[in-house]
Amino acid sequence: MKAVVDTNLIVSATLSPSGRRARVLQAWHDQRFELVVSEAILAEYQRATDYPEVTSRRHLGPGQVGELLRELRQFATVVESAERLTVNAEDPEDDKFLECAVAGGADYIVSGDRHLLKVGYYRGIRILSAGEFFGPLGTRRPAAMTEERRTKEPLPDFETREEMAKFWDTHDFTDYMDEFKPVRLRVAKRLS
């Protein structure tokens, strides 16, 4: 089984090494699927993990992130996309992941990007969230992501950011969509 992994999963893995997105990378390390990348994707991984807002929050040190990026370059299948696609009008930058998947004969694209997830399926390639990808991997979704657990554990009232971060490291945001409500905010114009 071959898969292309979106940049947001790589960034998330550096921010939360025990989260479900990091477990997708762990599955690749465990040789459960073949990772397919392109030079454009590798360059984006590098840029995104170097953003100041990422480096200030990540749990992996610079050496560990560098090692991860070296492993991706060395052990992933690097393909050259011969065909330029125009699939995602909402976010054309996402087309590089589709181009890579087509060129590499990938079965899946694993992403947290709403634009890519909205495409859903393209030329036989399924586009799945990290949580959904556990199914094709033949892995039972972590307990926090199952229907049984979701109905038993309500969304807690978080007292600290750390408590909230720890919760979302082990839970799938989409399992709690029905508990969120739209909020209207009034913002005053700056008076000076």
C-alpha positions as CSV (number, residue, x, y, z in Angstrom):
1,M,0.0,0.0,0.0
2,K,1.3,3.4,-1.0
3,A,0.4,6.8,0.5
4,V,1.3,10.4,0.2
5,V,1.3,12.3,3.6
6,D,0.3,16.0,3.6
7,T,2.5,18.5,5.3
8,N,0.1,19.2,8.1
9,L,0.7,15.6,9.4
10,I,4.5,16.1,9.4
11,V,4.1,19.4,11.3
12,S,1.6,17.9,13.7
13,A,4.0,15.0,14.4
14,T,6.7,17.5,15.4
15,L,4.3,19.3,17.7
16,S,2.8,16.2,19.3
17,P,4.9,13.1,18.9
18,S,2.3,11.0,20.6
19,G,-0.7,12.2,18.6
20,R,-2.6,10.2,16.0
21,R,-0.9,12.0,13.1
22,A,2.5,11.0,14.6
23,R,1.1,7.4,14.7
24,V,0.7,7.6,10.9
25,L,4.4,8.3,10.6
26,Q,5.1,5.5,13.1
27,A,3.2,3.2,10.8
28,W,5.5,4.2,8.0
29,H,8.6,3.6,10.2
30,D,7.1,0.2,11.0
31,Q,6.9,-0.5,7.2
32,R,3.1,-0.8,7.2
33,F,2.9,1.4,4.1
34,E,5.2,2.9,1.5
35,L,5.5,6.7,1.7
36,V,5.6,8.5,-1.6
37,V,6.9,12.1,-1.8
38,S,8.2,14.5,-4.5
39,E,10.9,17.2,-4.2
40,A,8.2,19.8,-4.0
41,I,6.6,18.1,-1.0
42,L,10.0,17.5,0.7
43,A,10.7,21.2,0.3
44,E,7.3,22.1,1.8
45,Y,8.0,19.8,4.7
46,Q,11.2,21.6,5.4
47,R,9.7,25.1,5.1
48,A,6.7,24.3,7.3
49,T,8.7,22.7,10.1
50,D,11.0,25.8,10.1
51,Y,8.1,28.3,10.5
52,P,8.7,30.3,13.7
53,E,5.2,29.5,15.1
54,V,6.0,25.8,14.7
55,T,9.6,25.9,16.0
56,S,8.5,27.7,19.2
57,R,5.8,25.0,19.9
58,R,7.3,21.7,18.7
59,H,8.3,19.0,21.1
60,L,11.1,17.7,18.9
61,G,14.4,19.4,19.0
62,P,16.0,20.8,15.8
63,G,18.3,17.7,15.5
64,Q,15.3,15.4,15.8
65,V,13.3,17.3,13.1
66,G,16.4,17.3,10.9
67,E,16.7,13.5,11.3
68,L,13.1,13.0,10.5
69,L,13.4,15.0,7.3
70,R,16.6,13.1,6.4
71,E,14.8,9.8,6.9
72,L,11.9,11.0,4.7
73,R,14.3,11.9,1.9
74,Q,16.3,8.7,2.3
75,F,13.6,6.0,2.8
76,A,10.5,7.4,1.2
77,T,9.9,6.8,-2.5
78,V,10.7,10.1,-4.3
79,V,8.9,10.6,-7.6
80,E,8.9,13.3,-10.2
81,S,5.4,14.5,-11.2
82,A,5.3,14.6,-15.0
83,E,1.7,15.8,-15.1
84,R,0.6,19.2,-13.7
85,L,-2.9,19.0,-12.3
86,T,-5.5,21.6,-11.6
87,V,-7.9,19.9,-9.3
88,N,-8.3,21.9,-6.2
89,A,-9.5,25.4,-7.2
90,E,-9.9,26.4,-3.5
91,D,-6.3,25.7,-2.7
92,P,-4.1,25.1,-5.8
93,E,-1.1,24.5,-3.6
94,D,-2.6,21.2,-2.6
95,D,-2.4,19.9,-6.2
96,K,1.2,18.9,-5.6
97,F,0.0,16.1,-3.3
98,L,-2.4,14.8,-6.0
99,E,0.4,15.1,-8.7
100,C,2.7,13.1,-6.4
101,A,0.1,10.4,-5.7
102,V,-0.7,10.0,-9.4
103,A,3.0,9.8,-10.4
104,G,3.8,7.4,-7.6
105,G,0.8,5.1,-8.0
106,A,-0.4,5.9,-4.5
107,D,-3.5,4.4,-3.0
108,Y,-4.1,7.1,-0.5
109,I,-3.4,10.7,0.5
110,V,-3.4,11.2,4.2
111,S,-4.3,14.8,5.2
112,G,-5.9,17.1,7.7
113,D,-6.5,19.8,5.1
114,R,-10.2,20.5,4.5
115,H,-9.7,21.3,0.9
116,L,-8.0,18.0,0.1
117,L,-10.4,16.1,2.2
118,K,-13.3,17.7,0.3
119,V,-11.9,16.3,-2.9
120,G,-12.2,12.8,-1.3
121,Y,-11.3,10.7,-4.2
122,Y,-9.3,11.3,-7.4
123,R,-8.2,8.8,-10.1
124,G,-8.6,5.9,-7.7
125,I,-6.8,7.6,-4.9
126,R,-8.7,8.0,-1.6
127,I,-8.0,11.1,0.4
128,L,-8.4,10.3,4.1
129,S,-7.8,11.9,7.5
130,A,-5.2,10.4,9.8
131,G,-8.0,8.8,11.9
132,E,-9.6,7.3,8.8
133,F,-6.3,5.9,7.5
134,F,-6.1,3.5,10.4
135,G,-8.8,1.4,8.7
136,P,-6.8,0.6,5.5
137,L,-3.7,0.1,7.7
138,G,-5.6,-2.8,9.3
139,T,-5.3,-1.1,12.6
140,R,-8.1,-0.6,15.0
141,R,-8.5,3.1,15.6
142,P,-7.2,4.3,19.0
143,A,-9.9,3.9,21.7
144,A,-10.4,7.6,21.9
145,M,-11.6,7.6,18.3
146,T,-14.1,4.8,18.4
147,E,-17.9,5.3,18.5
148,E,-18.1,3.5,21.8
149,R,-15.6,5.8,23.5
150,R,-17.0,8.9,21.9
151,T,-20.5,8.3,23.4
152,K,-19.0,7.6,26.8
153,E,-16.7,10.5,27.1
154,P,-18.1,14.0,26.7
155,L,-16.0,16.9,25.7
156,P,-14.4,18.2,29.0
157,D,-14.2,21.8,30.2
158,F,-10.5,22.5,29.9
159,E,-8.9,24.6,32.6
160,T,-5.4,25.0,30.9
161,R,-4.0,24.9,27.4
162,E,-1.8,22.0,28.4
163,E,-4.9,20.0,29.5
164,M,-6.6,20.8,26.2
165,A,-3.5,19.8,24.1
166,K,-3.1,16.5,26.0
167,F,-6.8,15.7,25.3
168,W,-6.6,16.5,21.5
169,D,-3.4,14.5,21.2
170,T,-5.4,11.3,21.8
171,H,-8.8,12.3,20.4
172,D,-10.1,13.0,17.0
173,F,-11.6,16.5,16.6
174,T,-14.2,15.2,14.0
175,D,-15.7,12.9,16.7
176,Y,-16.8,16.0,18.6
177,M,-18.2,18.1,15.7
178,D,-21.8,17.7,17.0
179,E,-20.8,19.3,20.3
180,F,-19.6,22.6,18.8
181,K,-21.9,25.5,18.3
182,P,-21.4,28.6,16.1
183,V,-20.4,31.7,17.9
184,R,-20.9,35.3,16.9
185,L,-18.3,37.8,17.9
186,R,-18.6,41.5,17.8
187,V,-15.3,43.2,17.3
188,A,-14.9,46.9,18.0
189,K,-13.0,48.9,15.4
190,R,-9.8,50.4,16.6
191,L,-10.5,53.8,18.0
192,S,-7.1,55.4,17.6
